[in-house]
């Protein structure tokens, strides 16, 4: 009985670690997408300003 309890506990811990890993990766992807969008808008603004100067 104790062996099954340890196996079940290890499986639960593994699932929690996998879940947290995916959540952290998801948050990093969202932050990266936001920063990529901001940098794209900044580059567009710089390009427009550069075109207006001519």
mmCIF file of the N, C-alpha and C atoms, coordinates in Angstrom:
data_MODEL
# 
_entry.id   MODEL 
# 
loop_
_atom_site.group_PDB 
_atom_site.id 
_atom_site.type_symbol 
_atom_site.label_atom_id 
_atom_site.label_alt_id 
_atom_site.label_comp_id 
_atom_site.label_asym_id 
_atom_site.label_entity_id 
_atom_site.label_seq_id 
_atom_site.pdbx_PDB_ins_code 
_atom_site.Cartn_x 
_atom_site.Cartn_y 
_atom_site.Cartn_z 
_atom_site.occupancy 
_atom_site.B_iso_or_equiv 
_atom_site.pdbx_formal_charge 
_atom_site.auth_seq_id 
_atom_site.auth_comp_id 
_atom_site.auth_asym_id 
_atom_site.auth_atom_id 
_atom_site.pdbx_PDB_model_num 
ATOM 1   N N  . UNK A 1 1  ? 0.839  -1.199 0.000   1.00 0.00 ? 1  UNK A N  1 
ATOM 2   C CA . UNK A 1 1  ? 0.000  0.000  0.000   1.00 0.00 ? 1  UNK A CA 1 
ATOM 3   C C  . UNK A 1 1  ? 0.877  1.253  0.000   1.00 0.00 ? 1  UNK A C  1 
ATOM 4   N N  . UNK A 1 2  ? 1.959  1.208  0.789   1.00 0.00 ? 2  UNK A N  1 
ATOM 5   C CA . UNK A 1 2  ? 2.838  2.375  0.879   1.00 0.00 ? 2  UNK A CA 1 
ATOM 6   C C  . UNK A 1 2  ? 3.519  2.649  -0.467  1.00 0.00 ? 2  UNK A C  1 
ATOM 7   N N  . UNK A 1 3  ? 3.847  1.578  -1.205  1.00 0.00 ? 3  UNK A N  1 
ATOM 8   C CA . UNK A 1 3  ? 4.498  1.732  -2.498  1.00 0.00 ? 3  UNK A CA 1 
ATOM 9   C C  . UNK A 1 3  ? 3.584  2.485  -3.470  1.00 0.00 ? 3  UNK A C  1 
ATOM 10  N N  . UNK A 1 4  ? 2.303  2.137  -3.497  1.00 0.00 ? 4  UNK A N  1 
ATOM 11  C CA . UNK A 1 4  ? 1.361  2.818  -4.381  1.00 0.00 ? 4  UNK A CA 1 
ATOM 12  C C  . UNK A 1 4  ? 1.176  4.279  -3.984  1.00 0.00 ? 4  UNK A C  1 
ATOM 13  N N  . UNK A 1 5  ? 1.209  4.547  -2.686  1.00 0.00 ? 5  UNK A N  1 
ATOM 14  C CA . UNK A 1 5  ? 1.078  5.927  -2.202  1.00 0.00 ? 5  UNK A CA 1 
ATOM 15  C C  . UNK A 1 5  ? 2.256  6.779  -2.681  1.00 0.00 ? 5  UNK A C  1 
ATOM 16  N N  . UNK A 1 6  ? 3.470  6.220  -2.597  1.00 0.00 ? 6  UNK A N  1 
ATOM 17  C CA . UNK A 1 6  ? 4.671  6.947  -3.041  1.00 0.00 ? 6  UNK A CA 1 
ATOM 18  C C  . UNK A 1 6  ? 4.612  7.187  -4.548  1.00 0.00 ? 6  UNK A C  1 
ATOM 19  N N  . UNK A 1 7  ? 4.188  6.172  -5.310  1.00 0.00 ? 7  UNK A N  1 
ATOM 20  C CA . UNK A 1 7  ? 4.084  6.325  -6.767  1.00 0.00 ? 7  UNK A CA 1 
ATOM 21  C C  . UNK A 1 7  ? 3.051  7.389  -7.113  1.00 0.00 ? 7  UNK A C  1 
ATOM 22  N N  . UNK A 1 8  ? 1.911  7.367  -6.442  1.00 0.00 ? 8  UNK A N  1 
ATOM 23  C CA . UNK A 1 8  ? 0.871  8.358  -6.692  1.00 0.00 ? 8  UNK A CA 1 
ATOM 24  C C  . UNK A 1 8  ? 1.366  9.763  -6.340  1.00 0.00 ? 8  UNK A C  1 
ATOM 25  N N  . UNK A 1 9  ? 2.096  9.874  -5.244  1.00 0.00 ? 9  UNK A N  1 
ATOM 26  C CA . UNK A 1 9  ? 2.638  11.175 -4.835  1.00 0.00 ? 9  UNK A CA 1 
ATOM 27  C C  . UNK A 1 9  ? 3.637  11.688 -5.869  1.00 0.00 ? 9  UNK A C  1 
ATOM 28  N N  . UNK A 1 10 ? 4.490  10.818 -6.369  1.00 0.00 ? 10 UNK A N  1 
ATOM 29  C CA . UNK A 1 10 ? 5.456  11.224 -7.394  1.00 0.00 ? 10 UNK A CA 1 
ATOM 30  C C  . UNK A 1 10 ? 4.757  11.653 -8.679  1.00 0.00 ? 10 UNK A C  1 
ATOM 31  N N  . UNK A 1 11 ? 3.710  10.950 -9.066  1.00 0.00 ? 11 UNK A N  1 
ATOM 32  C CA . UNK A 1 11 ? 2.954  11.308 -10.268 1.00 0.00 ? 11 UNK A CA 1 
ATOM 33  C C  . UNK A 1 11 ? 2.303  12.676 -10.086 1.00 0.00 ? 11 UNK A C  1 
ATOM 34  N N  . UNK A 1 12 ? 1.727  12.930 -8.919  1.00 0.00 ? 12 UNK A N  1 
ATOM 35  C CA . UNK A 1 12 ? 1.078  14.222 -8.649  1.00 0.00 ? 12 UNK A CA 1 
ATOM 36  C C  . UNK A 1 12 ? 2.110  15.342 -8.678  1.00 0.00 ? 12 UNK A C  1 
ATOM 37  N N  . UNK A 1 13 ? 3.274  15.112 -8.062  1.00 0.00 ? 13 UNK A N  1 
ATOM 38  C CA . UNK A 1 13 ? 4.335  16.131 -8.072  1.00 0.00 ? 13 UNK A CA 1 
ATOM 39  C C  . UNK A 1 13 ? 4.796  16.398 -9.500  1.00 0.00 ? 13 UNK A C  1 
ATOM 40  N N  . UNK A 1 14 ? 4.949  15.346 -10.304 1.00 0.00 ? 14 UNK A N  1 
ATOM 41  C CA . UNK A 1 14 ? 5.374  15.511 -11.695 1.00 0.00 ? 14 UNK A CA 1 
ATOM 42  C C  . UNK A 1 14 ? 4.342  16.319 -12.476 1.00 0.00 ? 14 UNK A C  1 
ATOM 43  N N  . UNK A 1 15 ? 3.054  16.038 -12.270 1.00 0.00 ? 15 UNK A N  1 
ATOM 44  C CA . UNK A 1 15 ? 2.003  16.783 -12.970 1.00 0.00 ? 15 UNK A CA 1 
ATOM 45  C C  . UNK A 1 15 ? 2.005  18.255 -12.568 1.00 0.00 ? 15 UNK A C  1 
ATOM 46  N N  . UNK A 1 16 ? 2.215  18.528 -11.282 1.00 0.00 ? 16 UNK A N  1 
ATOM 47  C CA . UNK A 1 16 ? 2.267  19.918 -10.816 1.00 0.00 ? 16 UNK A CA 1 
ATOM 48  C C  . UNK A 1 16 ? 3.449  20.647 -11.440 1.00 0.00 ? 16 UNK A C  1 
ATOM 49  N N  . UNK A 1 17 ? 4.608  19.991 -11.494 1.00 0.00 ? 17 UNK A N  1 
ATOM 50  C CA . UNK A 1 17 ? 5.803  20.611 -12.090 1.00 0.00 ? 17 UNK A CA 1 
ATOM 51  C C  . UNK A 1 17 ? 5.568  20.888 -13.574 1.00 0.00 ? 17 UNK A C  1 
ATOM 52  N N  . UNK A 1 18 ? 4.983  19.938 -14.291 1.00 0.00 ? 18 UNK A N  1 
ATOM 53  C CA . UNK A 1 18 ? 4.689  20.133 -15.716 1.00 0.00 ? 18 UNK A CA 1 
ATOM 54  C C  . UNK A 1 18 ? 3.704  21.282 -15.897 1.00 0.00 ? 18 UNK A C  1 
ATOM 55  N N  . UNK A 1 19 ? 2.679  21.348 -15.068 1.00 0.00 ? 19 UNK A N  1 
ATOM 56  C CA . UNK A 1 19 ? 1.668  22.408 -15.142 1.00 0.00 ? 19 UNK A CA 1 
ATOM 57  C C  . UNK A 1 19 ? 2.300  23.775 -14.925 1.00 0.00 ? 19 UNK A C  1 
ATOM 58  N N  . UNK A 1 20 ? 3.130  23.899 -13.880 1.00 0.00 ? 20 UNK A N  1 
ATOM 59  C CA . UNK A 1 20 ? 3.785  25.181 -13.588 1.00 0.00 ? 20 UNK A CA 1 
ATOM 60  C C  . UNK A 1 20 ? 4.762  25.564 -14.696 1.00 0.00 ? 20 UNK A C  1 
ATOM 61  N N  . UNK A 1 21 ? 5.452  24.567 -15.262 1.00 0.00 ? 21 UNK A N  1 
ATOM 62  C CA . UNK A 1 21 ? 6.378  24.849 -16.358 1.00 0.00 ? 21 UNK A CA 1 
ATOM 63  C C  . UNK A 1 21 ? 5.633  25.429 -17.549 1.00 0.00 ? 21 UNK A C  1 
ATOM 64  N N  . UNK A 1 22 ? 4.486  24.840 -17.895 1.00 0.00 ? 22 UNK A N  1 
ATOM 65  C CA . UNK A 1 22 ? 3.713  25.347 -19.026 1.00 0.00 ? 22 UNK A CA 1 
ATOM 66  C C  . UNK A 1 22 ? 3.152  26.738 -18.737 1.00 0.00 ? 22 UNK A C  1 
ATOM 67  N N  . UNK A 1 23 ? 2.728  26.991 -17.494 1.00 0.00 ? 23 UNK A N  1 
ATOM 68  C CA . UNK A 1 23 ? 2.208  28.321 -17.150 1.00 0.00 ? 23 UNK A CA 1 
ATOM 69  C C  . UNK A 1 23 ? 3.315  29.364 -17.268 1.00 0.00 ? 23 UNK A C  1 
ATOM 70  N N  . UNK A 1 24 ? 4.511  29.051 -16.767 1.00 0.00 ? 24 UNK A N  1 
ATOM 71  C CA . UNK A 1 24 ? 5.628  29.996 -16.848 1.00 0.00 ? 24 UNK A CA 1 
ATOM 72  C C  . UNK A 1 24 ? 5.999  30.243 -18.310 1.00 0.00 ? 24 UNK A C  1 
ATOM 73  N N  . UNK A 1 25 ? 6.036  29.191 -19.116 1.00 0.00 ? 25 UNK A N  1 
ATOM 74  C CA . UNK A 1 25 ? 6.361  29.359 -20.532 1.00 0.00 ? 25 UNK A CA 1 
ATOM 75  C C  . UNK A 1 25 ? 5.289  30.202 -21.227 1.00 0.00 ? 25 UNK A C  1 
ATOM 76  N N  . UNK A 1 26 ? 4.014  29.984 -20.873 1.00 0.00 ? 26 UNK A N  1 
ATOM 77  C CA . UNK A 1 26 ? 2.916  30.743 -21.465 1.00 0.00 ? 26 UNK A CA 1 
ATOM 78  C C  . UNK A 1 26 ? 3.049  32.225 -21.119 1.00 0.00 ? 26 UNK A C  1 
ATOM 79  N N  . UNK A 1 27 ? 3.372  32.524 -19.860 1.00 0.00 ? 27 UNK A N  1 
ATOM 80  C CA . UNK A 1 27 ? 3.545  33.921 -19.438 1.00 0.00 ? 27 UNK A CA 1 
ATOM 81  C C  . UNK A 1 27 ? 4.717  34.554 -20.181 1.00 0.00 ? 27 UNK A C  1 
ATOM 82  N N  . UNK A 1 28 ? 5.818  33.816 -20.336 1.00 0.00 ? 28 UNK A N  1 
ATOM 83  C CA . UNK A 1 28 ? 6.975  34.348 -21.055 1.00 0.00 ? 28 UNK A CA 1 
ATOM 84  C C  . UNK A 1 28 ? 6.630  34.610 -22.516 1.00 0.00 ? 28 UNK A C  1 
ATOM 85  N N  . UNK A 1 29 ? 5.844  33.733 -23.135 1.00 0.00 ? 29 UNK A N  1 
ATOM 86  C CA . UNK A 1 29 ? 5.446  33.937 -24.528 1.00 0.00 ? 29 UNK A CA 1 
ATOM 87  C C  . UNK A 1 29 ? 4.570  35.180 -24.649 1.00 0.00 ? 29 UNK A C  1 
ATOM 88  N N  . UNK A 1 30 ? 3.651  35.378 -23.705 1.00 0.00 ? 30 UNK A N  1 
ATOM 89  C CA . UNK A 1 30 ? 2.785  36.562 -23.739 1.00 0.00 ? 30 UNK A CA 1 
ATOM 90  C C  . UNK A 1 30 ? 3.616  37.831 -23.584 1.00 0.00 ? 30 UNK A C  1 
ATOM 91  N N  . UNK A 1 31 ? 4.550  37.847 -22.619 1.00 0.00 ? 31 UNK A N  1 
ATOM 92  C CA . UNK A 1 31 ? 5.399  39.028 -22.404 1.00 0.00 ? 31 UNK A CA 1 
ATOM 93  C C  . UNK A 1 31 ? 6.250  39.280 -23.642 1.00 0.00 ? 31 UNK A C  1 
ATOM 94  N N  . UNK A 1 32 ? 6.798  38.233 -24.230 1.00 0.00 ? 32 UNK A N  1 
ATOM 95  C CA . UNK A 1 32 ? 7.604  38.376 -25.443 1.00 0.00 ? 32 UNK A CA 1 
ATOM 96  C C  . UNK A 1 32 ? 6.792  38.929 -26.595 1.00 0.00 ? 32 UNK A C  1 
ATOM 97  N N  . UNK A 1 33 ? 5.555  38.481 -26.736 1.00 0.00 ? 33 UNK A N  1 
ATOM 98  C CA . UNK A 1 33 ? 4.697  38.988 -27.807 1.00 0.00 ? 33 UNK A CA 1 
ATOM 99  C C  . UNK A 1 33 ? 4.385  40.468 -27.607 1.00 0.00 ? 33 UNK A C  1 
ATOM 100 N N  . UNK A 1 34 ? 4.106  40.852 -26.362 1.00 0.00 ? 34 UNK A N  1 
ATOM 101 C CA . UNK A 1 34 ? 3.822  42.261 -26.079 1.00 0.00 ? 34 UNK A CA 1 
ATOM 102 C C  . UNK A 1 34 ? 5.047  43.115 -26.398 1.00 0.00 ? 34 UNK A C  1 
ATOM 103 N N  . UNK A 1 35 ? 6.234  42.678 -25.961 1.00 0.00 ? 35 UNK A N  1 
ATOM 104 C CA . UNK A 1 35 ? 7.456  43.443 -26.221 1.00 0.00 ? 35 UNK A CA 1 
ATOM 105 C C  . UNK A 1 35 ? 7.758  43.506 -27.714 1.00 0.00 ? 35 UNK A C  1 
ATOM 106 N N  . UNK A 1 36 ? 7.486  42.413 -28.427 1.00 0.00 ? 36 UNK A N  1 
ATOM 107 C CA . UNK A 1 36 ? 7.690  42.405 -29.873 1.00 0.00 ? 36 UNK A CA 1 
ATOM 108 C C  . UNK A 1 36 ? 6.757  43.397 -30.553 1.00 0.00 ? 36 UNK A C  1 
ATOM 109 N N  . UNK A 1 37 ? 5.500  43.454 -30.123 1.00 0.00 ? 37 UNK A N  1 
ATOM 110 C CA . UNK A 1 37 ? 4.551  44.415 -30.671 1.00 0.00 ? 37 UNK A CA 1 
ATOM 111 C C  . UNK A 1 37 ? 4.956  45.844 -30.391 1.00 0.00 ? 37 UNK A C  1 
ATOM 112 N N  . UNK A 1 38 ? 5.410  46.112 -29.169 1.00 0.00 ? 38 UNK A N  1 
ATOM 113 C CA . UNK A 1 38 ? 5.852  47.466 -28.809 1.00 0.00 ? 38 UNK A CA 1 
ATOM 114 C C  . UNK A 1 38 ? 7.058  47.869 -29.646 1.00 0.00 ? 38 UNK A C  1 
ATOM 115 N N  . UNK A 1 39 ? 8.016  46.963 -29.810 1.00 0.00 ? 39 UNK A N  1 
ATOM 116 C CA . UNK A 1 39 ? 9.199  47.304 -30.603 1.00 0.00 ? 39 UNK A CA 1 
ATOM 117 C C  . UNK A 1 39 ? 8.838  47.494 -32.074 1.00 0.00 ? 39 UNK A C  1 
ATOM 118 N N  . UNK A 1 40 ? 7.874  46.728 -32.580 1.00 0.00 ? 40 UNK A N  1 
ATOM 119 C CA . UNK A 1 40 ? 7.443  46.908 -33.963 1.00 0.00 ? 40 UNK A CA 1 
ATOM 120 C C  . UNK A 1 40 ? 6.781  48.267 -34.142 1.00 0.00 ? 40 UNK A C  1 
ATOM 121 N N  . UNK A 1 41 ? 5.954  48.681 -33.192 1.00 0.00 ? 41 UNK A N  1 
ATOM 122 C CA . UNK A 1 41 ? 5.309  50.000 -33.262 1.00 0.00 ? 41 UNK A CA 1 
ATOM 123 C C  . UNK A 1 41 ? 6.357  51.103 -33.177 1.00 0.00 ? 41 UNK A C  1 
ATOM 124 N N  . UNK A 1 42 ? 7.365  50.926 -32.311 1.00 0.00 ? 42 UNK A N  1 
ATOM 125 C CA . UNK A 1 42 ? 8.438  51.923 -32.190 1.00 0.00 ? 42 UNK A CA 1 
ATOM 126 C C  . UNK A 1 42 ? 9.231  52.023 -33.488 1.00 0.00 ? 42 UNK A C  1 
ATOM 127 N N  . UNK A 1 43 ? 9.546  50.897 -34.098 1.00 0.00 ? 43 UNK A N  1 
ATOM 128 C CA . UNK A 1 43 ? 10.266 50.927 -35.374 1.00 0.00 ? 43 UNK A CA 1 
ATOM 129 C C  . UNK A 1 43 ? 9.433  51.589 -36.458 1.00 0.00 ? 43 UNK A C  1 
ATOM 130 N N  . UNK A 1 44 ? 8.144  51.320 -36.468 1.00 0.00 ? 44 UNK A N  1 
ATOM 131 C CA . UNK A 1 44 ? 7.263  51.953 -37.435 1.00 0.00 ? 44 UNK A CA 1 
ATOM 132 C C  . UNK A 1 44 ? 7.229  53.460 -37.236 1.00 0.00 ? 44 UNK A C  1 
ATOM 133 N N  . UNK A 1 45 ? 7.170  53.902 -35.983 1.00 0.00 ? 45 UNK A N  1 
ATOM 134 C CA . UNK A 1 45 ? 7.163  55.330 -35.685 1.00 0.00 ? 45 UNK A CA 1 
ATOM 135 C C  . UNK A 1 45 ? 8.470  55.978 -36.120 1.00 0.00 ? 45 UNK A C  1 
ATOM 136 N N  . UNK A 1 46 ? 9.592  55.325 -35.859 1.00 0.00 ? 46 UNK A N  1 
ATOM 137 C CA . UNK A 1 46 ? 10.889 55.863 -36.279 1.00 0.00 ? 46 UNK A CA 1 
ATOM 138 C C  . UNK A 1 46 ? 10.955 55.954 -37.800 1.00 0.00 ? 46 UNK A C  1 
ATOM 139 N N  . UNK A 1 47 ? 10.468 54.930 -38.489 1.00 0.00 ? 47 UNK A N  1 
ATOM 140 C CA . UNK A 1 47 ? 10.488 54.918 -39.958 1.00 0.00 ? 47 UNK A CA 1 
ATOM 141 C C  . UNK A 1 47 ? 9.611  56.036 -40.518 1.00 0.00 ? 47 UNK A C  1 
ATOM 142 N N  . UNK A 1 48 ? 8.434  56.249 -39.916 1.00 0.00 ? 48 UNK A N  1 
ATOM 143 C CA . UNK A 1 48 ? 7.536  57.318 -40.373 1.00 0.00 ? 48 UNK A CA 1 
ATOM 144 C C  . UNK A 1 48 ? 8.191  58.678 -40.137 1.00 0.00 ? 48 UNK A C  1 
ATOM 145 N N  . UNK A 1 49 ? 8.791  58.878 -38.968 1.00 0.00 ? 49 UNK A N  1 
ATOM 146 C CA . UNK A 1 49 ? 9.466  60.142 -38.689 1.00 0.00 ? 49 UNK A CA 1 
ATOM 147 C C  . UNK A 1 49 ? 10.611 60.377 -39.671 1.00 0.00 ? 49 UNK A C  1 
ATOM 148 N N  . UNK A 1 50 ? 11.330 59.308 -39.999 1.00 0.00 ? 50 UNK A N  1 
ATOM 149 C CA . UNK A 1 50 ? 12.446 59.422 -40.926 1.00 0.00 ? 50 UNK A CA 1 
ATOM 150 C C  . UNK A 1 50 ? 11.943 59.783 -42.315 1.00 0.00 ? 50 UNK A C  1 
ATOM 151 N N  . UNK A 1 51 ? 10.810 59.229 -42.725 1.00 0.00 ? 51 UNK A N  1 
ATOM 152 C CA . UNK A 1 51 ? 10.232 59.545 -44.034 1.00 0.00 ? 51 UNK A CA 1 
ATOM 153 C C  . UNK A 1 51 ? 9.692  60.972 -44.069 1.00 0.00 ? 51 UNK A C  1 
ATOM 154 N N  . UNK A 1 52 ? 9.148  61.464 -42.962 1.00 0.00 ? 52 UNK A N  1 
ATOM 155 C CA . UNK A 1 52 ? 8.577  62.823 -42.931 1.00 0.00 ? 52 UNK A CA 1 
ATOM 156 C C  . UNK A 1 52 ? 9.690  63.873 -43.020 1.00 0.00 ? 52 UNK A C  1 
ATOM 157 N N  . UNK A 1 53 ? 10.863 63.557 -42.433 1.00 0.00 ? 53 UNK A N  1 
ATOM 158 C CA . UNK A 1 53 ? 11.964 64.518 -42.450 1.00 0.00 ? 53 UNK A CA 1 
ATOM 159 C C  . UNK A 1 53 ? 12.402 64.840 -43.873 1.00 0.00 ? 53 UNK A C  1 
ATOM 160 N N  . UNK A 1 54 ? 12.316 63.879 -44.782 1.00 0.00 ? 54 UNK A N  1 
ATOM 161 C CA . UNK A 1 54 ? 12.707 64.135 -46.174 1.00 0.00 ? 54 UNK A CA 1 
ATOM 162 C C  . UNK A 1 54 ? 11.648 64.985 -46.797 1.00 0.00 ? 54 UNK A C  1 
# 
